Amino acid sequence: MRQPAIRHPWAVALALLLSGLTCAHADQVQVAVAANFTAPMQKIAAAFEADTGHKAVLSFGATGKFYAQITNGAPFQVFLSADDTTPARLDREGRTVAGSRFTYAIGQLVLWSPNAHYVDAQGAVLKTGDFKHLSLANPKLAPYGAAAMQVLDKQGLTAQLQPRIVTGENIAQAYQFVASGNAQLGFVALSQVMEDGKITKGSAWVVPSNLHEPILQDAVLLASGKDNPAATALMQYLRSDKARAVIKAYGYRF
């Protein structure tokens, strides 16, 4: 009969010590993430933890709401915005680590429907389509919503379509309105309907960038994260080739 292995006390103590050292060097970072960046950030956070041992605790929402929360003392340490103006404003207000802000992605707006044959490649459905509701994110809170309104303005469709517009609190809710069938089509982030460089389902018109202001998405290290090793490491990781490959696969540009 095989005898169970005997573990010497010193071996057990060494294992516990090494485990303790590993935990001691792993930290958590609280991250506020613009809703459009949900899918890629979930993948990046998993890779970040595997590669560094640090854990990124993610909260997703509208950029405008995050600004209000941060200015009211919410314990975020890194902010991944859907624009560049909000992080710049936090910079001016002294709520960030000076010099930490950078553009981690350039977003792309898309008109999308879960129906495979509904949205044409030129977006003419906006003028000719028989739809009851057009979904977009609240333009006062979400940069993608503001960009959508700019598209309608440039095409001279704002007054015509205003009665059909339904607004989500953020881009995630705007997407849900369309995915659930409550709206027949909507302006969403390309990242919400693309993976590995392909539209995953439905039909879409990738809106030309000259129809709206560039959606420059900036990341910034908040003042509360200045002395957090995980926060600093995450800011560096977002610039890595591995992270950028994920970001590109979801349709973002640099």
Backbone as a ProteinNet text record, in pm:
[ID]
protein_1_A
[PRIMARY]
MRQPAIRHPWAVALALLLSGLTCAHADQVQVAVAANFTAPMQKIAAAFEADTGHKAVLSFGATGKFYAQITNGAPFQVFLSADDTTPARLDREGRTVAGSRFTYAIGQLVLWSPNAHYVDAQGAVLKTGDFKHLSLANPKLAPYGAAAMQVLDKQGLTAQLQPRIVTGENIAQAYQFVASGNAQLGFVALSQVMEDGKITKGSAWVVPSNLHEPILQDAVLLASGKDNPAATALMQYLRSDKARAVIKAYGYRF
[TERTIARY]
84.6	0	88.1	54.6	137.7	113.2	221.6	212	198.9	113.4	101.1	230.2	257.3	380.3	377.9	491.1	503.1	563	492	540.7	607.5	734.8	807.9	754.5	757.8	708.1	773.9	902.9	971.6	919.9	881.5	828.6	693.6	609.8	479.4	496.9	588.5	613.1	662.1	750.3	802.8	690.7	602.1	491.6	399.9	374.3	289.2	356.1	487.5	562.1	557.5	579.8	577.9	438.9	337.3	200	173	222	203	273.6	393.8	469.4	397.9	339.5	266	148.7	72.1	-43.3	-1.7	114.8	159.4	190.8	231.9	269.3	153.5	38.5	-77.9	-171.3	-214.4	-303.8	-427.9	-526.6	-648.9	-656.3	-718.4	-741.2	-887.9	-951.6	-1091	-1094.6	-1162.9	-1158.4	-1299	-1315.8	-1439.7	-1421	-1508	-1490.2	-1613.6	-1593.2	-1703.3	-1771.6	-1905.1	-1983.4	-1946.6	-1906.2	-1872.2	-1752.3	-1670.9	-1546.2	-1560.6	-1684.1	-1709.5	-1641.8	-1671.7	-1620.5	-1467.7	-1403.1	-1256.6	-1191.7	-1251.6	-1189.4	-1200.8	-1307.6	-1319.1	-1208	-1177.2	-1068.4	-933	-914.9	-786.9	-764.9	-870	-857.1	-817.7	-874	-839.1	-692.4	-646.6	-506.7	-414.2	-457.4	-379.6	-356.5	-461.4	-447.6	-356.8	-372.9	-289.6	-142.3	-116.3	22.1	90.4	12.6	74.8	36.4	-72.4	-121.2	-213.3	-213.7	-301.9	-444.2	-540.8	-680.7	-743.4	-807.3	-880.5	-1028.7	-1085.2	-1227.6	-1299.5	-1385.1	-1441	-1583.8	-1610.4	-1746.6	-1771.8	-1887.2	-1918.6	-2034.6	-2027.8	-2135.5	-2110.4	-2192.1	-2181.9	-2070.9	-1997.4	-1886.1	-1931.6	-2043.6	-2093.4	-2126.4	-2183.8	-2216.9	-2091.5	-1991.3	-1866.4	-1800.1	-1807.6	-1749.4	-1814.4	-1946.6	-2018.1	-1979.4	-1964.7	-1928.7	-1787.1	-1694.5	-1555	-1543.8	-1612.4	-1605.7	-1674.7	-1758.3	-1824.6	-1758.1	-1635.8	-1555.4	-1564	-1619.5	-1623.4	-1480.3	-1459.4	-1323.1	-1258.4	-1276.2	-1209.4	-1065.2	-978.9	-837	-787.8	-858.3	-830.5	-963	-962.4	-1083.4	-1057	-1134.9	-1129	-1254	-1236.8	-1348.5	-1385.4	-1505.9	-1547.8	-1514.6	-1448.1	-1406.2	-1271.9	-1222.1	-1098.4	-1124.5	-1243.9	-1272.8	-1296.9	-1359.9	-1387.2	-1259.3	-1168.1	-1041.1	-961.9	-969.2	-899.3	-957.9	-1087.2	-1153	-1108.5	-1099.4	-1052.6	-907.5	-828.4	-690.4	-687.6	-768.3	-770.6	-815.8	-899.5	-951.8	-860.4	-746.1	-649.8	-689.9	-773.1	-821.6	-747.1	-641.5	-566.8	-417.7	-344	-198.1	-150.8	-87.4	-45.6	40.3	8.2	86.7	48.8	-50.3	-85.3	-184.9	-252.5	-361.3	-308	-373.5	-338.5	-460.9	-460.7	-569	-545.2	-633	-616.1	-688.6	-782.9	-856.2	-930.3	-957.2	-1045.4	-1168.1	-1283.2	-1405.3	-1466.6	-1545.8	-1618.3	-1767.3	-1845.4	-1990.5	-2049.5	-2154.9	-2216.8	-2368.4	-2437.6	-2583.2	-2610.1	-2684.2	-2693.2	-2835.2	-2864.6	-2990.5	-2958.3	-3028.4	-3006.3	-3060.1	-3142	-3192.8	-3082.3	-3051.3	-2937.4	-2952.9	-3072.3	-3091.9	-3156.1	-3146.3	-3219.1	-3136.7	-3016.7	-2932	-2841.8	-2849.5	-2767.2	-2629.9	-2539.5	-2399.9	-2377.8	-2478.3	-2465.9	-2554.2	-2628.5	-2713.5	-2837.4	-2875.1	-2992.1	-3121.7	-3118.5	-3236.7	-3288.7	-3199.9	-3242	-3342	-3329.4	-3417.7	-3537.1	-3516.6	-3619.4	-3684.3	-3623.7	-3672.1	-3803.5	-3881.8	-4008.2	-3983.1	-3934.2	-3905.4	-3975	-4007.7	-4076.6	-3979.2	-3869.2	-3778.1	-3633.2	-3559.4	-3414.8	-3348.4	-3263.3	-3200.1	-3063	-3034.4	-2899.1	-2878.2	-2753.4	-2720.4	-2750.3	-2778.8	-2808.3	-2693	-2716.6	-2606.6	-2549.8	-2623.6	-2573.9	-2478	-2482.8	-2399.9	-2296.8	-2329.7	-2247.3	-2193.3	-2062.6	-2003.1	-2054	-2085.3	-2137.6	-2276.7	-2353.8	-2483.4	-2467.9	-2370.7	-2343.5	-2300.2	-2216.6	-2171.5	-2289.2	-2380.7	-2498.2	-2582.6	-2600.1	-2677.3	-2606.2	-2474.3	-2398.8	-2421.5	-2431.1	-2457.4	-2594.7	-2693.9	-2829	-2833.6	-2762.8	-2758.5	-2696.7	-2583.2	-2514.1	-2596.3	-2681.3	-2763.7	-2899.7	-2920.8	-3046.3	-3167	-3144.7	-3251.2	-3299.4	-3239.7	-3270.9	-3419.9	-3473.6	-3614	-3707.5	-3675.1	-3758.8	-3761.8	-3646.6	-3636.1	-3651	-3649.5	-3656.1	-3770.9	-3892.3	-4002.3	-3979.9	-3889.2	-3865.9	-3748.1	-3674.3	-3553.4	-3586.8	-3526	-3531.5	-3387.8	-3367.7	-3231.5	-3206.9	-3092.3	-3047.2	-2959	-2948.4	-2863.4	-2718.7	-2678.5	-2543.6	-2550.5	-2436.5	-2434.3	-2475.7	-2454	-2495.6	-2647.4	-2715.3	-2860.7	-2916.2	-2850.7	-2892.4	-2884.8	-2779.7	-2765.5	-2876.9	-2908.3	-3010.8	-3147.6	-3177.2	-3304.3	-3318.2	-3207.1	-3210.5	-3207.4	-3119.7	-3105.1	-3233.9	-3309.3	-3433.5	-3552.7	-3534.4	-3642.1	-3729.8	-3699.5	-3776.7	-3751.2	-3635.8	-3605.3	-3557.6	-3596.2	-3561.6	-3414.6	-3357.7	-3216.6	-3164.2	-3033.2	-2978.1	-2831.6	-2787.4	-2645.4	-2576.8	-2482.8	-2410.3	-2260.7	-2181.3	-2036.8	-2004.9	-1915.2	-1875.9	-1829.2	-1765.1	-1713.9	-1823.5	-1947.7	-2058	-2109.7	-2079	-2130.1	-2017.8	-1894.1	-1779.3	-1690.9	-1636.6	-1537.1	-1445	-1316.8	-1216.5	-1226.6	-1259.9	-1261.2	-1383.2	-1487.1	-1605.3	-1732.8	-1834.5	-1965.8	-2022.5	-2061.3	-2100.6	-2240.7	-2331	-2466.9	-2536.4	-2645.1	-2723.8	-2660.2	-2702.4	-2651.3	-2611	-2514.1	-2459.4	-2402.9	-2406.4	-2339.6	-2236.6	-2110.3	-2003.9	-1999.2	-2033.1	-2049.6	-1914.4	-1904.8	-1779.2	-1738.3	-1611.5	-1563.1	-1582.2	-1601.5	-1618.4	-1759.2	-1848.3	-1983.8	-2000.1	-1893.7	-1898.8	-1757.4	-1748.2	-1616.7	-1550.5	-1418	-1348.9	-1382.7	-1404.8	-1433.9	-1302.4	-1226.3	-1098.7	-1125.6	-1087.4	-1115.3	-987.4	-987.8	-868.5	-878	-765	-750	-670.1	-700.6	-627	-614.7	-500.9	-477.9	-530	-629.2	-686.9	-596.3	-612.2	-524.9	-527.5	-642.4	-655.3	-576.4	-534.2	-456.5	-307.7	-263.9	-122.8	-26.8	-60.2	30.9	-12.3	-98.7	-145.7	-68.2	14.5	93.6	7.2	-112.2	-199.3	-251.9	-280.5	-330.2	-223	-101.6	9.3	36.7	32.1	57.5	-49.5	-175.1	-282.4	-266.7	-229.1	-208.4	-99.5	4.1	110.8	62	-17.6	-64.6	-154.6	-232	-321.2	-245.7	-118.4	-34.1	38.5	25.6	101.1	45.9	130.1	87.4	-30.2	-29.5	-137.2	-270.4	-270.6	-393.6	-439.1	-347.2	-382.9	-438.3	-392.3	-446.1	-593.5	-625.7	-764.4	-849.1	-798.1	-871.1	-899.1	-800.7	-816.5	-918.7	-920.6	-1011.9	-1159.4	-1183.4	-1319.9	-1354.2	-1272.5	-1307.8	-1257.5	-1179.5	-1124.2	-1001.5	-972	-851.3	-757	-638.2	-539.8	-491
-119.8	0	124.7	219.2	339.8	432.9	478.8	568.7	713.1	792.1	933.4	1007.9	1100.8	1179.8	1264.5	1273.5	1352.6	1487.5	1591.5	1726.5	1779.4	1812.7	1866.5	2004.5	2037.6	2168.2	2284.8	2274.1	2386.1	2405.2	2292.9	2302.9	2373.3	2339.9	2404.4	2553.5	2586.3	2726.7	2804.7	2741.6	2807.7	2833.4	2733.7	2749.5	2864.2	2872.1	2979.6	3115.7	3119.7	3244.2	3292.1	3199.2	3235.4	3281.1	3213.8	3254.1	3394.3	3422.8	3554.4	3662.7	3629.8	3727.9	3758.8	3654.7	3675.5	3768.7	3744.2	3827.7	3969.5	3980.8	4113	4202.7	4139.3	4218.3	4236.8	4178.2	4194	4297.8	4390.7	4496.8	4500.9	4575.2	4596.8	4742	4763.7	4899.4	4910.9	5015.5	5042.4	5126.7	5074.6	5137	5175.4	5302.1	5349.8	5341.1	5265.6	5236.9	5280.6	5358.7	5398.2	5273.9	5277.7	5158.9	5099.1	5182.6	5129.3	5035.2	5048	4972	4846.7	4805.9	4694	4564.5	4518.4	4388	4383.8	4480.8	4474.2	4488.3	4570.9	4589.3	4465.7	4390.7	4265.5	4168.8	4163.5	4077	4128.9	4259.3	4318.6	4298.2	4314.7	4299.3	4156.3	4058.5	3918.8	3892.3	3944.8	3927.4	4002.4	4121.5	4202.7	4126.7	4063.3	3988	3866.8	3798.1	3680.7	3717.7	3831.6	3871.9	3941.8	4013	4094	4051.2	3978.1	3943	4047.4	4166.9	4273.4	4252	4293.2	4276.7	4412.6	4423.5	4544.9	4520.9	4598.6	4589.7	4693.2	4646.3	4731.7	4776.1	4903.3	4958.1	5022.5	4994.4	5044.6	5143.2	5247.4	5345.2	5459.3	5563.3	5681.5	5773	5829.5	5917.4	6035.3	6097.9	6211.7	6175.9	6057.3	6014.5	5984.5	5925.2	5898.1	6028.6	6130.4	6258.2	6308.3	6301.2	6346.5	6263.3	6133	6045.6	6073.8	6092.7	6119	6250.7	6352.5	6482.9	6480.6	6379.7	6364.9	6260.1	6221.5	6136.6	5987.7	5942.3	5798.4	5742.9	5622.2	5570.7	5508.7	5569.2	5519.3	5568	5487	5521.9	5539.2	5475.9	5492.1	5518	5608.6	5642.8	5625.5	5538.6	5519.6	5584.2	5703	5784.1	5750.6	5794	5779.4	5904.5	6000.6	6121.5	6167.8	6277.7	6335.4	6460.8	6516.8	6642.3	6623.1	6511.3	6488.6	6465	6377.8	6364.5	6495.5	6573.4	6702.4	6795.9	6791.5	6874.3	6832	6701	6651.3	6693.2	6695.1	6744.5	6888.7	6973.7	7115.8	7137.6	7048.2	7060	6999.2	6944.4	6888.4	6755.5	6679.7	6552.5	6432.9	6458.4	6352.2	6363.2	6262	6266.9	6336.2	6449.2	6530.1	6448.7	6461.1	6394.4	6250.2	6198.2	6056.7	6032.4	6136.4	6119.2	6084.7	5989.4	5954.8	5894.4	5896.5	5839.3	5690.3	5609.6	5464	5404.3	5478.7	5428.8	5543	5526.2	5617.6	5536.6	5577.2	5501.2	5521.2	5423.6	5432.1	5412.3	5500.4	5496.5	5412.2	5336.8	5251.5	5255.4	5257	5242	5093.2	5034.8	4888.2	4839.8	4724.8	4654	4505.3	4433.4	4288.8	4214.4	4283.4	4226.4	4230.4	4115.9	4104.7	4184.5	4223.1	4290.8	4428.3	4487.2	4611.3	4737.3	4742.2	4861	4843.4	4937.6	4931.5	4992.5	4970.3	5010.4	5160.9	5238.6	5385	5454.4	5378.6	5438.2	5506.3	5474.2	5538	5501.4	5395	5353.4	5464.9	5555.4	5667.5	5756.4	5765.7	5851.1	5774.4	5646.2	5571	5461	5424.3	5309.8	5334.2	5228.1	5234.3	5181.9	5268.3	5228	5323.3	5270.4	5350.5	5419.6	5349.2	5403.3	5391.5	5496.9	5502.9	5524.7	5431.9	5438.3	5505.2	5584.5	5639.5	5673.2	5688.7	5722.2	5869.5	5900	6037.8	6129.8	6221.1	6305.5	6400.5	6421.8	6508.7	6435.3	6302.3	6223	6137.3	6098.1	5999.1	6054.8	6055.2	6106.6	6038.7	5909.9	5842.3	5895.4	5933.6	5994.8	6132	6207.5	6339.5	6324.7	6224.3	6200.3	6161.7	6081.7	6041	6162	6254.8	6374.9	6460.4	6462.7	6536.2	6476.6	6344.3	6277.2	6317.2	6314.8	6352.6	6499.2	6584.1	6726.5	6745.8	6679.1	6695.7	6643.4	6546.3	6489.7	6558.4	6657.7	6730.8	6648.9	6552.8	6460.3	6480	6573.4	6586.6	6614.1	6714.2	6749.4	6636.5	6572.2	6464.4	6343.6	6309.8	6187.2	6208.5	6332.6	6360.1	6286.1	6282.2	6211.7	6061.1	6005.9	5860.6	5822.1	5920.3	5891.6	5847.5	5737.3	5693.8	5693.6	5746.9	5760.9	5670	5606.3	5526.9	5611	5572	5645.2	5643.8	5532.2	5519.4	5432.9	5409.1	5336.2	5190.6	5134.9	4997.1	4986	5083.4	5080.9	5109.4	5198.1	5225.4	5097.3	5020.2	4892.2	4795.9	4790.1	4697.9	4727.8	4856	4893	4829.3	4826.4	4769.1	4616.5	4562	4416.5	4349.4	4419.6	4363.5	4380.5	4462	4485.8	4604.3	4674.5	4793.3	4908.9	4906.2	4999.9	4916.6	4957.3	4878.9	4894.5	5007.8	5032.6	5140.3	5153.9	5253.5	5280.8	5395.8	5430.7	5372.2	5282.5	5219.5	5226.3	5177.3	5170.8	5047.4	5060.5	4946.7	4830.6	4861.7	4757.4	4668.3	4717.6	4639.1	4533.7	4549.8	4455.9	4390.6	4413.7	4357.9	4279.9	4170.2	4093.5	4027.7	4029.1	3972.9	4033.5	4163.9	4236.6	4215.3	4147.2	4119.9	4157.7	4206.1	4229.9	4093.6	4078.4	3946.5	3905.7	4001.9	3968.6	4094.7	4073.8	4186.3	4257.7	4383	4465.2	4601.5	4664.1	4787.2	4879.8	5006.1	5110.5	5174.8	5154.7	5219.2	5364.7	5454.2	5595.3	5657.5	5722.4	5789.3	5891.2	5895.7	5980.4	6129.5	6167.1	6309.9	6360.3	6271.1	6312	6348.4	6331.6	6370.1	6399.3	6465.6	6493.3	6362.4	6354.8	6231.2	6190.9	6061.5	6010	5963.1	6059	6029.4	5986.7	5865.3	5811.9	5812.8	5891.8	5908.6	5832.1	5782	5720.9	5816.7	5816.6	5903.7	5837.2	5857.1	5809.7	5915.9	5879.7	5974.5	5992.3	6104.5	6137.6	6029.5	5967.6	5863.6	5737.9	5723.7	5607.1	5631.2	5748.2	5787.2	5687	5636.4	5546.6	5400.2	5368.7	5231.5	5164.2	5064	4997.9	4936.4	4885	4823.7	4928.5	5047.1	5154.5	5196.2	5213.8	5251.4	5142.5	5016.9	4903.9	4893.7	4920.2	4912.5	5020.5	5140	5247.1	5208.4	5141.2	5095.2	4981	4893.6	4775.1	4812.8	4918.1	4961.7	5002.9	5036	5074.6	4955.1	4837.2	4720.1	4666.1	4590.8	4530.9	4436.1	4363.9	4268.8	4341.4	4448.8	4524.7	4590.5	4646.1	4715.5	4618	4494.1	4393.6	4365.8	4360.4	4340.1	4460.1	4579.3	4701.9	4709	4676	4680	4577	4461.7	4355.4	4394.6	4492.1	4537.9	4662.7	4693	4798.9	4937	4951.3	5083.2	5111.8	5239.6	5281.6	5349.3	5382.5	5450.5	5577.8
0	0	0	-90.3	-102.2	15.6	76.9	191.5	144.7	211.8	173.4	194.4	106.9	117.5	242.7	309	430.8	395.4	432.1	404	530	517	631.5	667.7	794.9	838.9	767.1	738.3	672.2	530.1	463	327.8	326.3	424.4	436.3	462.5	550.6	584.7	464	382.9	264.3	163	147.2	52.7	95.1	224.1	275.2	257.2	277.3	262.6	118.3	24	-117	-159.4	-108.4	-138.2	-86.6	32.5	92.1	13.9	-36.9	-115.3	-245.6	-307.4	-431.7	-408.7	-301.1	-270.6	-237.2	-170.8	-127.6	-246.8	-356	-473.3	-570.7	-541.1	-627	-567.3	-647.8	-601.4	-689.3	-642.2	-718.5	-761.9	-876.5	-925.2	-965.1	-919.4	-952	-1080.4	-1182.4	-1314.7	-1361.3	-1396.6	-1458.2	-1609.2	-1676.2	-1818.7	-1897.2	-2000.9	-2088.7	-2143.6	-2149.3	-2183.4	-2318.8	-2415.9	-2547.8	-2544.2	-2438.7	-2430.9	-2343.9	-2316.8	-2225.4	-2269.8	-2390	-2433.8	-2441.8	-2508.1	-2512.2	-2374.8	-2287.3	-2156.4	-2070.1	-2085.5	-2011.5	-2051.2	-2180.2	-2227	-2180.6	-2188.7	-2147.5	-1998.3	-1918.5	-1773.7	-1737	-1807.5	-1781.1	-1814.6	-1928.2	-1968	-1872.8	-1829.7	-1735.9	-1605.4	-1555.2	-1430	-1449.1	-1562.2	-1587.6	-1602.4	-1663.7	-1691.8	-1575.2	-1491.7	-1385.8	-1244.7	-1231.6	-1098.1	-1039.3	-1097.2	-1049.7	-1102.5	-1023.9	-1064	-1092.6	-1209.6	-1245	-1217.8	-1125.7	-1092.1	-1178.6	-1269.3	-1373.6	-1342.7	-1370.9	-1367	-1502.2	-1562.3	-1695.6	-1689.7	-1772.5	-1771.9	-1868.5	-1854.5	-1939.9	-1890.1	-1983	-1948.6	-1862.7	-1900	-1822.8	-1679.4	-1659.2	-1523.3	-1443.1	-1509.2	-1439.4	-1394.3	-1478.2	-1439	-1310	-1305	-1185.2	-1063.6	-1082.1	-970.8	-921.4	-1015.4	-978.2	-902.2	-949.1	-881.5	-745.3	-723.7	-593.8	-505.7	-543.9	-455.8	-478.3	-590	-617.6	-620.1	-565.7	-546.4	-669.4	-785.3	-905.6	-907.7	-968.5	-975.7	-1118.7	-1212.4	-1354.8	-1424.8	-1521.1	-1595.9	-1743.8	-1808.8	-1953.1	-2011.3	-2064	-2110.4	-2254.7	-2295.4	-2434.9	-2514.8	-2452.3	-2522.8	-2468	-2521.4	-2468.8	-2385.8	-2397.7	-2328.5	-2178.3	-2141.2	-1999	-1919.2	-1964.1	-1893.5	-1889.2	-1998.2	-2000.4	-1894.7	-1878.8	-1776.5	-1636.9	-1614	-1484.6	-1460.9	-1569	-1560.7	-1509.7	-1572.9	-1537.3	-1392.5	-1345.9	-1209.3	-1104.5	-1149.8	-1055.7	-996.1	-1068.3	-1015.4	-1074.2	-1148	-1215	-1183.2	-1224.6	-1217.7	-1345	-1329.5	-1443.8	-1540.6	-1669.2	-1772.5	-1798.9	-1728.3	-1744.6	-1857.6	-1903.4	-2000.5	-2139.7	-2205.3	-2344	-2413.3	-2545.5	-2624.2	-2641.6	-2582.8	-2590.7	-2711.3	-2769.8	-2885.7	-2953.5	-3081.1	-3154.6	-3193.6	-3140.8	-3160.5	-3297.8	-3340.3	-3466.1	-3440.5	-3498.5	-3485.9	-3598.1	-3567.2	-3667.7	-3651.1	-3762.8	-3762.2	-3779	-3684.6	-3680.2	-3658.6	-3716.7	-3692.9	-3681	-3593.6	-3585.4	-3707.8	-3788.5	-3913	-4018.5	-4073.5	-4165.4	-4293.8	-4329.5	-4458.5	-4442.2	-4325.4	-4301.4	-4328	-4274.8	-4291.6	-4413.3	-4506.7	-4626.8	-4601.3	-4693.9	-4676.1	-4681	-4722	-4726.3	-4622.7	-4545.2	-4442.9	-4497.6	-4621.6	-4683.1	-4611.5	-4531.8	-4456.9	-4366	-4325	-4240.7	-4313.6	-4445.4	-4524	-4580.9	-4607.8	-4679.7	-4597.3	-4485.4	-4409	-4337	-4326.2	-4254.1	-4112.2	-4026.4	-3888.3	-3791.6	-3675.2	-3574.2	-3479.2	-3446.9	-3346.9	-3390.5	-3364	-3387.3	-3251.6	-3212.7	-3080.9	-3086.4	-2986.6	-2969.2	-2822.2	-2784.7	-2646.4	-2619.4	-2495.5	-2456	-2496.9	-2590.9	-2640.1	-2534	-2425.3	-2318.6	-2225.1	-2226.2	-2136	-2208	-2330.5	-2400.6	-2532.4	-2551.6	-2675	-2802.3	-2794.9	-2913.7	-2949.1	-2849.4	-2875.2	-2938.9	-2890.5	-2948.6	-3093.8	-3121.3	-3259	-3348.5	-3295.8	-3373.7	-3413.3	-3320.4	-3351	-3455.2	-3452.1	-3553.3	-3692	-3698.2	-3826.4	-3880.1	-3794	-3836.5	-3879.8	-3805.9	-3842	-3980.4	-4004.8	-4132.7	-4250.1	-4223.9	-4330.2	-4339.2	-4254.5	-4258	-4215.1	-4125.2	-4085.6	-3942	-3870.1	-3727.3	-3703.2	-3769.5	-3747.4	-3789.2	-3900	-3952.2	-3858.6	-3802.1	-3722.9	-3572.2	-3527.8	-3384	-3313.7	-3372.2	-3304.6	-3290.3	-3368.5	-3364.5	-3274.4	-3225.8	-3149.4	-3007	-2965.5	-2826	-2774.5	-2657.2	-2604.7	-2484.7	-2488.7	-2375.7	-2286.6	-2162	-2067.8	-2113.5	-2174.3	-2228.4	-2354.2	-2415.4	-2541.7	-2523.4	-2404.7	-2378.4	-2380.6	-2320.5	-2320.7	-2460.1	-2533.5	-2670.7	-2754.5	-2734	-2804.2	-2763.6	-2633.7	-2586.2	-2646.7	-2665.2	-2727.5	-2865.6	-2940.2	-3074.8	-3068	-2987.8	-2978.6	-2932.1	-2846.8	-2793.4	-2887.5	-2992.7	-3086.6	-3053	-2943.1	-2906.9	-3003	-3068.9	-3178	-3296.1	-3415.5	-3533.5	-3574	-3540.8	-3570.6	-3476.5	-3471.7	-3381.2	-3407.6	-3357.7	-3363.1	-3239.5	-3262.6	-3153.5	-3183.5	-3090.8	-3113.6	-3197.1	-3291.6	-3374.2	-3287	-3175.3	-3085.8	-3029.8	-3027.7	-2972.8	-3070	-3196.7	-3297.1	-3376.9	-3337.3	-3408.1	-3312	-3362.6	-3289	-3390.2	-3358.6	-3450.9	-3589.6	-3594.1	-3719.4	-3806.8	-3754.7	-3835.1	-3759.5	-3834	-3775.4	-3736.9	-3611.4	-3562.3	-3606.6	-3623.3	-3667.3	-3717.3	-3790.4	-3838.3	-3955.9	-3974.3	-4083.8	-4029.4	-4093.9	-4037.6	-4143.9	-4111.1	-4189.4	-4097.5	-4129.9	-4053.9	-4097.8	-4006.4	-4040.4	-4076.4	-4192.3	-4229.3	-4122.6	-4093.1	-3984.5	-4011.4	-4139.8	-4169.5	-4138.3	-4093.6	-4059.7	-3912.3	-3835.5	-3694.3	-3644.9	-3533.4	-3474.8	-3433	-3440.1	-3401.7	-3258.3	-3239.2	-3104.8	-3043.8	-2993.6	-2929.5	-2785.9	-2752.2	-2618.8	-2535.5	-2431.1	-2348.7	-2216.7	-2174.7	-2041.9	-1955.8	-1826.5	-1735.9	-1599.6	-1537.5	-1400.9	-1305.1	-1226.5	-1132.3	-1011.3	-945.3	-832.4	-725	-706.5	-604.3	-638	-763.5	-803.4	-812	-770.1	-783.7	-721.4	-604.2	-532.4	-541.1	-635	-651	-764.5	-733.1	-837.8	-948.1	-911.6	-1011.8	-1109.2	-1059.3	-1145.1	-1245.3	-1196.8	-1285	-1388.2	-1341.5	-1431.6	-1539.9	-1504.5	-1602.9	-1710	-1668.5	-1765.7	-1865.5	-1818	-1907.2	-1995.5	-1936	-2008.2	-2125.1	-2109	-2216.9	-2342.5	-2326.9	-2440.4	-2501.8	-2440.4	-2485.3	-2616.9	-2687.4	-2814	-2792.8	-2680.9	-2654	-2637.1	-2561.5	-2540.5	-2670.4	-2744.5	-2868.6	-2973.1	-2971.1	-3063	-3031.2	-2903.6	-2862.9	-2905.4	-2879	-2912	-3062	-3143	-3288.7	-3336	-3272.2	-3312.9	-3294.2	-3208.4	-3185	-3266.5	-3364.8	-3458.6	-3425.7	-3322.1	-3288.2	-3373.7	-3386.7	-3456.8	-3357.4	-3403.3	-3318.3	-3386.4
[MASK]
++++++++++++++++++++++++++++++++++++++++++++++++++++++++++++++++++++++++++++++++++++++++++++++++++++++++++++++++++++++++++++++++++++++++++++++++++++++++++++++++++++++++++++++++++++++++++++++++++++++++++++++++++++++++++++++++++++++++++++++++++++++++++++++

